[in-house]
């Protein structure tokens, strides 16, 4: 059974019990008041009744007469009177009772005291409330006769029957209406839950997490449930998107790494095969390859193998750094003095292969300035940007200087090289990405800027890029300054 039916059944059951109790209370109230009034009328008439006994010569009771005026009043009040004398067995009845041809049962003389009071009797299809009481000459003596006064209750019985039918029919109709409207309201109230179930089923059978549950009702429990489910779907969609992006990045990373590793491996394998064929050649088999030519060919092949091995080592080292970054590993940090670090980077960068003019700026204004970080990783990051500037600047100059803004230091590397298109800027920090113009022309594997970006993020910094194709590129690495440098 669904929740809608259970709720409706519970509410209908409670309503049925309440209607049953209310109907029983109404019926009992009307019943007691209606028949209580009749009993009061009968008892009042009995109290006002004056009897005239007639005795025989032997002292026996012959009959008991009712004063004519009272007899007339009793008949007008629709009262039936019967007096039964035990000794003679005579029975006296009022005129209206005689005309109906009715006769009440006479109680036993020995039990009359126990049967004194009101009782309900039915005679010839008529229903009566009867009051009977013994007649005694003296208090405490044996009863000589019994007085029975009754009034018909057919009209009251019909009224009570109609009241019962009205209560039963009204309660049944109310219960049916309450069940119908209750089921309607339960369905309306539970409709948002049905939408939640449909959304959950849609997610279970498919991969569309963008669906949301529409709800325009009040912010009640159902509204909060729908809001919670929509929020949960939003978070799930975000997690799913991030997971898909991670899987896509992982697949792209593996594909690019395989591509980058395949080239040096192919070169190494080709040179080894060439050396193997030359060294296994019989003397004099190829007159063009004398000892000097074989020696020169071997030196070139070994040099190619060494260069490709170094390239593979750099690739593996870079991939290891990125793998550590992906696992959330970090490095130790401490206050780093900017002036000596920048001077050391400027000096060592001059030994990197380059064709452009190297122009380090003044560093004296960095005296006494500190940042919190790791000196080795900071230098690695700066050498990546400087090396990139040298690679993509075949002529011109590369400038290395610093600027200050608010509480940050900006390390600037500017070149007058080939520059980049503005559409390439969002991708330059992606792994294995290189501008299309540089693939196959400029040496590199496309991991350097990804590593540099990770180092900058670990230092709570940011990087700014300004570039124009054919005019050069400027990178500004912003790092937060340390406000309280250590004493030296």
N, C-alpha and C positions, 0 to 999 in steps of 0.2 A: 504494500500500500504506500502510495506516495505521501510526501509531507503535506501536500495540499489537502488530501482526503483525511489524513490523520488529524490535522488541525481543525478541519471542518467537523469531523466526527467528535472531537473533544469539545469544541464549543457547542455543538448541537446537543451533546449529552448533558453538559452542564445546564444549558437552557432548558432541556426537557425536565431535569430534576427540579429546577427552579419553578417552571410552569406547573409541574405536578404538585409541588408544595403550595404554591399560590392558589391553585384551583381547589385543592383540598381545604385550605384555610377559608377561602370564600364560601365554599359549599357548607363547611361546618358552621361558619358564622351565621349564614342565612338559615340553615337547618335549626340551629339552637334557638335563634330568635323567633322563627316562625312557629315552631312547635312549642316553644316556651310560652309564647303569648297565648296559644290555645289552652295550655295547661293552666296558666294563670286565670283565664276566663272560666274554665270549668271549676277550678278550686274556689274561685270567688263565688260562683253560683252555689256551690255546695255549702259554703260558709253562711250564705244568706238564706239558705233554704229553711223553712219552718214546717215541721211535720206534726200531724195530728193523729196520734195512735188511738185505736179503739180496742178496748179490752173486753173479754168475755166474763160471764159470771164466775167461771172457775179461775179467773186471773190470767187466762192465756191471751196472747196477742192475736187479735182477729185480723186487723189490717192497719195500714198506716196511710193516711191521706195527706196530700199536699194542698196547701192553701190555694184556692182557685186563681187568685191574682198572681201568685208565684208560678203556678203551672202555666198560665198564659205567657208570662215573661220567659219561662224556660223554652217554650215552643217558639216564641219569637226569636230567641237567641239560638235556635236550631239545636237545642239540647234534648237528648233522649234520656228519660228517667225510667228506671226499673227498680221496684222494691220487692224483695223475695223474703217471705216469712218462713222460718225453718220448721216450726212446730206444725203448722197447718198445711205448709207447702203452697200457700197461696202466692200468686205473683201479680203485682199491680204495675201497670205500664202507663206512660203518658200517651195522649191521643195520637201524637205524630208517630210514635213508635208502633202503636197498634195498627195504624194505617199502613205502615210499611211491612207489617207482618214479621217483625224481627223479635228475637228473644236472645238475651245474653245468657251465657252459661253461668249457673249459680255455683260459686265456690263452696267447698266443703266447710261445714260449720267449724270443724276443728282446725282448719288451716286459714280461716278468714283473717286472723290477725297477721299472719305472715304475708298474705297476699294483699294487704291494705295498700292503697296508693294507686298510681297510674299504671296502665298497661295498654298495649295496642292490640286491638282485635279486628278481625275481618269477618263480616257477615254478609252473605248474598251479594258479594262483589263490592261491598262498601267497606271502607277502612275507617276505624274509629279510634279516638283516644278516649279511654274510659277511666274514670276515677271511681273506685269502690271503697266503701268503709262500712264496718259493722255497726248495727244499731243495738245499744244496750240500755236497759232501764236505769242502771246505776253504773258509775265508773268501777271497773274491775269485775263486773258480773259477766255471765255468759251472754254471748250475742243472741238476740232473738230474731234478727233479720239482717239483711245486707242491702245497702243503698248503692245503686250503680247509676252514675251520670256520665253520659258519653256525648261526644260531638263528632260529626264526620270530618275527615281530613282529605277528601278526594281532591278538592280544589288546591289545597296546599301540596298534596302529593304530585299533582300535575305540574304545579309551578316548580317544585324541586326537580322533577324529571326534566323539564325544559331547561332549567338552570344547569343541570348536569350535562345535558346534550350540548348546550352552548359552550360550557367550559371545555368539554372534550374536543368538540369541533374547533373551537377557537385556538386551543392549545396545539392541536394537530396542524391547523393551518399556519399558525405562527411558527411552529417547528419546521414545517416544510419551507416556508418563506425564508426563515433564518438559515436553513441548510443551503438553500439555493443562493441567497445573497452572500452567505459566508463562503461558499465555494467560489463564487465569482470574485469576491474580494481577496480570497486566498490565492487564486490564480493570478490576479492582478499584482498582489504583493510579492508573489514568488516569481513573477515573470523575469525580473532582473537576475535571479539566481539561475533561471533557465538559460539566459544569455551567457552567464558565466560558464555554465556547463557546455554550451555550444562553443564558446571561445576555447575552453580547455580541450574539447574534442577536436576542434580545428587545429590546435597546436599539436595534439597527439598524433593526428593523422597526416600532418604536413609540416612545413618548415616556415610558414608565414607567421612571424611574431609581431608584425606591424598592426594586426587587428586590435581594436579596442572595443570595449563594451559601452554602448550608448545608454545613457541614463539621464533623464530629465526630471526625476522625482526629488523629493525633499532629502536633506542630508541626514537621514536617519540611519539605522543599523544597516539596511540594505544599501543605502547610498555610500556609507563608509566601506562596506564590503566591496562594492563595485570600484570605488576609488582605490582601495588597496590592491585589488586584482589588476586594475589598469597600471598602477605603479609597478607591480611585480612584473607585468608583461613588458613594461618599458625597460626595467632593469634587465630582464631576460634578453630582450632584443639587443640592448647594449652589450651584454656579455657575449651573446651569440655573434654579434658583429665583430667584437674584439677578437673572439676566438677564430672566426673566419679570416680576419685580417692577419692574425698570428700564423694560422696555417698557410695562408697565401704567402706571407713573408718568409716562412720557413721553407716552403717549396721553392720560392724564388731564390732564397739564399742557397739552398742545396744545388739548384740548377746552375746558378751563377758560379758557385764555388767549383762545381764539377767542370764547368766550361773553362774557368781560369786555371784549374789544375791540369786539365787535359792538354793545354798548349805546351807548358814546359815539359810535361811527361812525354809528349809526342816528340819534342825536340831532343830530349835526352835519349829516348829510345832510338830515334833515327841516327843520332851520332854514334851511339854504341853499336848499332848494326853496321854502320859504315866502317868503324874501327875494326870490328870483328872480321868483315870481309877483306879489308886491306891487310890486316895482320895474318890472316889465313891464306893469303895469296902466295902462290909458288913464286920463287925468285925468277925474274925474267918473264913472268906471264903477261905483264903489261909494261912495255918499255917506257911508256910515258911517266910511270910512277917509279922514280928512282928513290934512293934513301932520303935525299933532301926533301923531295915532294911528299913522301910518306910522313916524314918528321913534321913538315909544315902542316899537313892535313891533320895529323894527330893533335898538334898544339891547338889548332883552331877548334877541333871537335871537343877537346877537353875544356877549352875556354867557354864554348857554348854550354857544355854540361855544367860547369861551375856557375855561370851566370844564371842559368835556369834553376839550379839548386838554390842559389841565393834568393831568387824570386819566389820559389816555393817556400823557403824558410820565412820570408817576410809575410807571405800570404797566410801561412799557418800561424805565425805569431799574431797577426792582426785578427784572424778568426778566433784565436784563443782569447784575445782581449775582449772581443765582442761577445763571446760565449760567457765570459765572466760577468760582463755587463748584463746579459740576459738573465742570469741566475740571481741578480741582485747583489752580487758581491761588490764591496766598496774598498776603499783604501784609507790608510791612516792620514790624518790631517794635522797640521801644526802651523803656527804663524810663519809666514815666508816673507822675507824682505824683498821688495820689488826691485830695487836698484841693482844689487849684485846679480839677481837671477836674470834680469833683462840684459845686463851687460854681457853675461856669459852666453846667453842665447845669441846676441848680436855678433859676438866674436866667433862662436862655433858655426853660425849660419854662413859666415863668409867662406867656409871650406866646402860647402855643398856645391855640387855641379850647377853652374848657372852661366847664362850668357848676358842677362840683364845686369845693370849696374846696381850694386847693393848699397842702399842709403839708410843706415840706422840713424835715428834722430837722437837728440840730447837726452840723457838719462838722469841728470843731476837733480831735477825736480822730483824724482822718485825717492830721494833720500828721506828715510824715516817713515816711509809708507809701507804698510804690511797688508797682506791678505791671508786668510786661513785656507790652507790647501796642502797639496802634496807636490813638492818641487819637481820630482822626476816626471810625474804625469803632466804637470803644467808645461814643462819644457818639451815633452813629447808632443803635446797639443800645438804649441807654437811652431815647432819644426814642421809639423804636418802642413800648417797654413803657409809657412815660408817656402817649403819645398814645392807646394802646389803653385805658388806665385812664380817661382823660378821655372817650373815646367811649362806654364802657359804664357810666359813672357819671353819670346825669342829675342826681342830687342827692347830697349827702353830702360826702365828702372823699377826697382822694388823698394818701397819706403817702409821702415819699421819704426814706429813711434807710439806715444801714449797721449791720452787726453783724460781730463777729469770732468765728471758731471755729478753734482750732488754728492752722494756717498759711494760712488763707484769709480773705478778706474777702467778706461777703455784702451785696450791694446790693439793698435791699428796696423794692419798689413795691407798696403796699397801697391797695385802694380799697373803698368800700362800695357798689359798683354792683350790677348784675343777677346777677353770679356765673355759674357754669356747673354743669352736671350732671357727676357724676364719670365718666360714660361718654364725655364729650367730651374729657377731658384728654389721652388718648393721641393725639388727632388735631389738637390745636390748632396744632402746629408743621408740619402737612402744608400743602403749597402749595394756595392757593385755598380752604382750609377756613375756614368761619365757622359759628358755632352757628346752628342753624335759626331760632332766635328772632330773630337779628340780620340775617338775609338780607333785603335789601330795606328794612330799617329804618335800620341803622347804615351810614354811608358806609365803604367799604373794599373791597379786592379780595382779601384773604386771603393776601398774600405777606409782610407785615411780620414776623410771628413766625417764618416760615421763614428769612428773612434774619437775624433776631436769633439764632436757634439756630445758624446757620452761623458767625456772628461769635463766639459763645460757644465753640463747638467749636474754632475756630482759636486761641483763647486758652487752650486746655486747661482750660476751665471747665465748669460744669454749671448747670442751672437747676432750681429746686424750685418746685412749684405747690401752693398750698393754696386751695381754693375751696369755696363752698357756694352753691347756687342761691338767689338773692334776698338774700344777705347780703354778697356781695363776693368779691374774689379777691386773693391775695397771691402775687407772684412774687419769688423770692430768687435772684439771679445770683451764684453762687460763683466767685471768681477766685483763683488762687494768688498769695500775696504774694511780693515780691522780698526775700530775706534780706539782701542787701548793696546798699542803695540808693546811687546815686552821690553824691559830695560836691558840694554847691552852693557 
